Amino acid sequence: MEIVIETRPWRDVECDWLVVAVPQEEGFPPELSAVDETLDGLLSRLREQEDLTGKLAEVQPVYEVPNVAARRLLLVGLGQLKELETGKLSKAYAAAARSMSSKKDRTVAVLPAPLDGTHWPIDRQAQVITTALVVGCVGQGLFRSEPERFEFREVRLVVSESHEEAAREGAERGRILGEAINLTRELVNRPPSEIFPASLAARAEQLAGELGVDCTILDEPRLRNERMNALLAVAAGSDRPPRLVVLDYRGAADDAPTLALVGKGVTFDSGGLSLKSSENMSTMKSDMAGAATVLGALTAIARLKLPVNVTAYMGLVENLPSGSSYKVGDVLTARNGVTIEVQNTDAEGRLVLADVLSYAVDRGADRIIDLATLTGACVVALGEQVVGVFGNNQPWCDLILAAAKDCGEDAWQLPLFDHYAEQIKSEVADVKNIGGRWGGAITAAKFLEKFVSDRPWVHLDIAGPAFASNSKSHREGGATGCMVRTVVEVARRFASET
């Protein structure tokens, strides 16, 4: 998709669709009044007929458009301007993208939304809009003979000459973020016959080569040498051997602090011997979404050339039942020497992360974020659209929560009180891998805390929002690429902080 900054008068821009954003307030702001006048009062007539409400993400196509070069007009609602924030602006333009992308080879022009330029400078608008359009026109139908969604051939952002450079910079950031999100979505949406530890490691290595990022892949013998016995136990039931991918991006000085991104990469999770039902197994190709998010975020960080040192870790396994599977009752010794009693082989992601987190600490991580589709309990607690946030350092948590809010991604912190550790005490080992029915998302995070030493660490449980069970007007079903934007923003803030 080509992104063009257009400084000609909007009425002269030839395109298949011209997108105009409309707030829900009565009357039109000056910018829209001028558009209405050019269109011979079209917007006013649609509002009088109650066909144009301005409700958030509501779209209204118009196929006969007077006095302009555009062949069609798409009006998209912004909702109440006083309530508008990044997530809602993104939702509006994603809904617009989905409504326009059912035909191939389309060109789209977009007018800036009628927003306060102080709070919504043109570069910020351009970034949010471009990301939404890049993501919104790409579907999950990777194998459909007749796709329902097509990438736009060209997007033109129509701005004044004085805003041209700022719009160009914002649009480029938005395009990079959108493509990173789509990379994550594609990897999660692909079937487990294609995405398994070795193939995902190879894809990461290919991307690293294109970006000039150092890539190290630890195969099974090296994992044994590194004492990653918990990770290896999870992988033991599969014929496909595990991998640990390490991607080192160095955008700052060698002695600058390093941000570690750790992703759970269970490329398919059957539950192991604690076998899931078919219904609960049907979306388990998405259990590697944490690793895919880490990879997508690192590609964006590298392409944006952020002045920060970031190392991404992707722990990749399959969790399958066989004669060689690890068993309920087994006791594993993790890399850092902590012994773990296995009480459920379907609580495998935390075992993978245990060794990878310990490895990141030993390689000198100064701060850590891990991302994982870790627990159904987090979905029960927060629903399908909110990320659970847990951490051992409140300032680090606060930075990540603030970044998520500014990126329009919903996240909520849950406690890690000391008494939760009582639920994962074992009679035969240092810890057990499940903590009972109550507070399951918290006890899982409490388990992970044992493997991060004293490093500031945040765990993001993305089990709910990483994979959407259905499509909405603004969102494709399947993989969402949630938290890619937030992680990139965290890296940017970490760079400026240090």
Residue pairs with C-beta under 8 A, 6 or more apart in sequence:
1 134
1 137
1 151
1 152
1 153
1 154
1 155
1 175
2 153
2 154
2 155
3 130
3 154
3 155
3 157
3 171
3 172
3 175
4 154
4 155
4 156
4 157
5 156
5 157
5 159
5 164
5 167
5 168
5 171
6 13
6 109
6 156
6 157
6 158
6 159
7 158
7 159
7 160
7 161
7 164
8 158
10 18
10 35
10 68
10 109
10 111
10 158
11 38
11 67
11 68
11 69
12 68
12 69
13 69
13 70
13 109
13 156
13 158
14 69
14 70
14 107
15 69
15 70
15 71
15 107
15 108
15 109
15 156
16 70
16 71
16 72
16 100
16 106
16 107
16 108
17 70
17 71
17 72
17 73
17 74
17 100
17 106
17 107
17 108
17 109
18 65
18 68
18 70
18 72
18 73
18 74
18 108
18 109
18 110
18 111
19 74
19 76
19 93
19 96
19 100
19 108
19 109
19 110
19 111
20 32
20 35
20 73
20 74
20 75
20 76
20 111
21 75
21 76
21 77
21 78
21 92
21 93
21 111
21 113
21 114
22 28
22 32
22 43
22 52
22 54
22 75
22 76
22 77
22 78
23 29
23 54
23 77
23 78
23 79
23 80
23 81
23 114
24 53
24 54
24 55
24 56
24 77
24 78
24 79
24 80
24 81
25 54
25 80
25 81
28 36
28 43
28 44
28 114
29 114
30 114
31 111
31 112
31 114
32 43
32 114
35 43
35 111
36 42
36 43
36 44
38 67
38 68
39 65
39 66
39 67
39 68
39 73
40 66
40 67
42 62
42 65
42 66
42 73
43 52
43 75
46 52
46 60
46 62
46 75
47 53
51 60
52 60
52 75
53 77
54 77
54 78
54 79
55 77
55 79
56 77
56 78
56 79
56 88
56 91
56 92
57 76
57 77
57 79
57 91
57 92
57 94
57 95
57 473
57 474
58 76
58 77
58 95
59 74
59 75
59 76
59 77
59 95
59 96
59 99
59 473
60 74
60 75
60 76
61 72
61 73
61 74
61 75
61 99
62 72
62 73
62 74
62 75
63 72
65 71
65 72
65 73
70 109
74 96
74 99
74 100
76 92
76 93
76 95
76 96
77 92
78 84
78 88
78 89
78 92
78 113
79 88
79 92
81 115
84 115
85 408
86 128
86 406
86 407
86 408
87 407
87 408
87 409
87 410
88 408
89 113
89 125
89 128
89 129
89 132
89 408
90 128
90 131
90 132
90 408
91 132
91 408
91 474
91 475
92 132
92 474
93 110
93 128
93 129
93 132
93 133
93 136
94 132
94 133
94 135
94 136
94 474
94 475
95 136
95 473
95 474
96 132
96 133
96 136
97 132
97 133
97 135
97 136
97 137
97 152
98 136
98 137
98 149
98 473
98 474
98 475
98 476
99 473
100 106
100 108
100 137
100 152
101 136
101 137
101 139
101 149
101 150
101 151
101 152
102 148
102 149
102 150
103 150
104 150
105 150
105 153
106 150
106 152
106 153
107 152
107 153
107 154
107 155
107 156
108 133
108 152
108 154
108 155
108 156
109 155
109 156
109 157
109 158
110 129
110 133
110 155
110 156
110 157
110 158
111 158
112 122
112 125
112 157
112 158
112 159
112 163
113 120
113 125
113 129
115 125
121 166
122 159
122 163
122 166
122 167
122 170
123 166
123 167
123 169
123 170
123 173
124 170
125 170
126 157
126 159
126 166
126 167
126 168
126 169
126 170
126 171
126 174
127 170
127 171
127 173
127 174
127 177
128 174
128 408
129 157
129 171
129 174
130 155
130 157
130 170
130 171
130 173
130 174
130 175
130 178
131 174
131 175
131 177
131 178
131 181
131 485
132 178
133 152
133 155
133 178
134 174
134 175
134 177
134 178
134 179
134 181
134 182
135 178
135 181
135 182
135 185
135 481
136 474
136 476
137 149
137 150
137 151
137 152
138 149
138 151
138 182
138 185
138 476
139 147
139 148
139 149
139 476
140 185
140 189
140 476
140 477
140 478
140 479
141 147
141 148
141 149
142 186
142 189
142 190
149 476
157 167
157 171
159 167
173 304
176 300
176 303
176 304
177 300
177 484
177 485
177 488
179 299
179 300
180 296
180 297
180 299
180 300
180 303
180 481
180 484
180 488
181 296
181 481
181 484
181 485
182 481
183 207
183 292
183 295
183 296
183 299
183 481
184 289
184 292
184 293
184 295
184 296
184 479
184 481
184 484
185 476
185 478
185 479
185 480
185 481
186 479
187 195
187 200
187 203
187 288
187 292
187 295
187 296
187 479
188 285
188 286
188 288
188 289
188 292
188 466
188 467
188 478
188 479
188 481
189 285
189 478
189 479
190 285
191 285
192 267
192 268
192 284
192 285
192 318
195 267
195 285
195 288
196 240
196 267
196 268
196 316
196 318
197 235
197 240
197 241
197 242
197 243
197 265
197 267
197 316
197 317
197 318
198 240
198 241
198 243
200 243
200 245
200 265
200 267
200 288
200 291
200 292
200 314
200 316
201 217
201 243
201 245
201 314
201 316
203 295
204 215
204 217
204 245
204 247
204 295
204 314
205 215
205 217
205 245
207 213
207 295
207 299
208 214
208 215
208 247
209 215
211 249
211 299
211 302
211 303
212 302
213 247
213 248
213 249
213 298
213 302
214 247
214 248
214 249
214 250
215 245
215 246
215 247
215 248
216 245
216 246
216 248
217 243
217 244
217 245
217 246
218 226
218 243
218 244
218 245
218 246
219 241
219 243
220 232
220 235
220 241
220 242
222 244
223 231
223 232
223 242
223 244
224 232
226 244
226 335
226 355
226 359
227 333
227 335
227 355
228 244
228 334
228 335
228 355
228 356
228 359
229 332
229 333
229 334
229 335
229 355
230 332
230 333
230 334
230 335
230 340
230 351
230 352
230 354
230 355
231 242
231 244
231 315
231 317
231 351
231 352
231 354
231 355
231 356
232 242
233 326
233 330
233 332
233 342
233 351
234 242
234 266
234 272
234 317
234 319
234 326
234 345
234 348
234 351
234 352
235 241
235 242
235 317
235 318
235 319
236 324
236 325
236 326
237 272
237 273
237 318
237 319
237 320
237 321
237 322
237 324
237 325
237 326
238 317
238 318
238 319
238 320
238 322
240 267
240 318
242 315
242 316
242 317
242 318
243 314
243 316
244 313
244 314
244 315
244 316
244 356
244 359
245 291
245 312
245 313
245 314
245 316
246 311
246 312
246 313
246 314
246 363
247 295
247 298
247 311
247 312
247 314
248 311
249 298
249 301
249 302
249 308
249 309
249 310
249 311
249 312
250 309
251 301
251 302
251 305
251 306
251 307
251 308
251 309
251 310
251 495
252 307
252 308
252 309
252 495
252 498
256 308
256 309
256 498
257 309
257 366
257 367
257 494
257 498
258 309
258 310
258 311
258 364
258 365
258 366
258 367
259 308
259 309
259 310
259 311
259 365
259 366
259 367
259 368
259 369
259 490
259 491
259 494
260 310
260 311
260 312
260 313
260 360
260 363
260 365
260 366
260 367
260 368
260 369
261 294
261 297
261 298
261 310
261 311
261 312
261 313
261 369
261 370
261 371
261 487
262 290
262 294
262 312
262 313
262 315
262 353
262 356
262 357
262 360
262 368
262 369
262 370
262 371
263 288
263 290
263 291
263 292
263 293
263 294
263 295
263 312
263 313
263 314
263 315
263 370
263 371
263 372
264 287
264 288
264 289
264 290
264 291
264 315
264 349
264 352
264 353
264 370
264 371
264 372
264 373
264 374
265 288
265 290
265 291
265 292
265 314
265 315
265 316
265 317
265 352
266 284
266 287
266 288
266 317
266 318
266 319
266 348
266 349
266 352
267 285
267 287
267 288
267 316
267 317
267 318
268 284
268 285
268 287
268 318
268 319
268 320
269 276
269 281
269 284
269 287
269 318
269 319
269 346
269 348
269 349
270 276
270 281
270 284
270 319
270 320
270 321
271 280
271 281
271 319
271 321
271 345
271 346
272 319
272 320
272 321
272 325
272 326
272 345
272 346
272 348
273 321
273 325
273 326
273 327
273 328
273 345
274 328
274 344
274 345
274 346
275 321
275 346
276 284
276 346
283 467
283 469
286 373
286 466
286 467
286 479
287 319
287 349
287 373
288 316
289 371
289 373
289 462
289 466
289 467
289 479
290 349
290 370
290 371
290 372
290 373
290 374
290 462
290 466
291 314
291 315
291 316
292 479
293 371
293 462
293 466
293 481
293 482
293 483
293 484
293 487
294 312
294 313
294 314
294 371
294 487
295 312
295 314
296 481
296 484
297 312
297 483
297 484
297 487
297 488
297 491
298 310
298 312
300 484
300 488
301 308
301 310
301 488
301 491
304 488
304 492
306 488
306 491
306 492
306 495
307 495
308 491
308 492
308 494
308 495
308 498
310 491
311 360
311 363
311 365
313 356
313 359
313 360
315 352
315 353
315 355
315 356
317 348
317 352
319 345
319 346
319 348
325 345
326 332
326 342
326 345
327 342
327 345
328 342
328 343
328 344
328 345
329 341
329 342
329 343
330 341
330 342
331 339
331 340
331 341
331 342
331 428
331 429
332 339
332 340
332 342
332 351
333 339
333 340
334 340
334 351
334 354
334 355
334 358
334 451
335 354
335 355
335 358
335 359
335 362
335 451
336 354
336 358
336 361
336 451
336 453
338 354
338 430
338 431
338 450
338 451
339 426
339 429
339 430
339 431
340 351
340 354
340 426
340 429
340 430
340 431
340 432
340 433
341 426
341 427
341 428
341 429
341 431
341 432
341 433
342 351
342 432
342 433
343 432
343 433
343 434
344 433
344 434
347 433
347 434
347 444
349 372
349 373
349 374
350 372
350 374
350 433
350 444
350 447
350 448
351 433
353 370
353 372
353 374
353 448
353 451
354 447
354 448
354 450
354 451
355 451
357 368
357 370
357 448
357 451
357 452
357 457
358 451
360 368
361 368
361 451
361 452
361 453
361 455
365 455
366 455
366 456
367 396
367 455
367 456
367 457
367 494
368 452
368 455
368 456
368 457
368 458
369 400
369 457
369 458
369 459
369 460
369 487
369 490
370 448
370 457
370 458
370 459
370 460
371 460
371 462
371 483
371 487
372 459
372 460
372 461
372 462
372 463
373 461
373 462
373 463
373 466
373 467
374 441
374 444
374 445
374 459
374 461
374 463
375 440
375 441
375 444
375 461
375 463
376 440
376 463
377 439
377 440
377 441
377 444
378 388
378 440
378 441
378 461
378 463
378 464
379 463
379 464
380 440
381 388
381 414
381 441
382 388
382 412
382 464
383 464
384 464
384 465
384 468
384 469
385 410
385 464
385 465
386 410
386 411
386 412
386 464
386 465
387 404
387 409
387 410
387 411
387 412
387 460
387 461
387 462
387 464
387 465
387 482
387 483
388 411
388 412
388 414
388 441
388 445
388 460
388 461
388 463
388 464
389 397
389 400
389 401
389 404
389 411
389 412
389 413
389 414
389 458
389 459
389 460
389 461
390 413
390 414
390 416
390 441
390 442
390 445
390 458
390 459
390 461
391 397
391 400
391 413
391 416
391 456
391 457
391 458
391 459
392 416
392 449
392 452
392 456
392 457
393 456
393 457
393 458
395 456
396 456
396 457
396 458
397 413
397 458
399 490
399 493
399 494
399 497
400 411
400 458
400 460
400 486
400 490
401 411
401 413
403 486
403 489
403 490
403 493
404 410
404 411
404 483
404 486
405 411
406 489
407 485
407 486
407 489
408 485
409 465
409 482
409 483
409 485
409 486
410 465
411 460
411 486
414 441
414 442
414 445
415 442
416 442
416 445
416 446
416 449
420 435
420 439
420 442
420 443
420 446
421 446
423 435
423 436
423 438
423 439
423 443
423 446
424 431
424 432
424 433
424 434
424 435
424 443
424 446
424 447
425 431
425 432
426 432
430 450
431 447
431 450
433 447
434 440
434 443
435 443
435 444
435 446
435 447
436 443
441 461
444 461
445 459
445 461
448 457
448 459
449 457
460 483
462 482
462 483
465 480
465 482
465 483
466 479
466 480
466 482
467 478
467 479
467 480
468 475
468 476
468 477
468 478
468 479
468 480
469 477
470 477
471 477
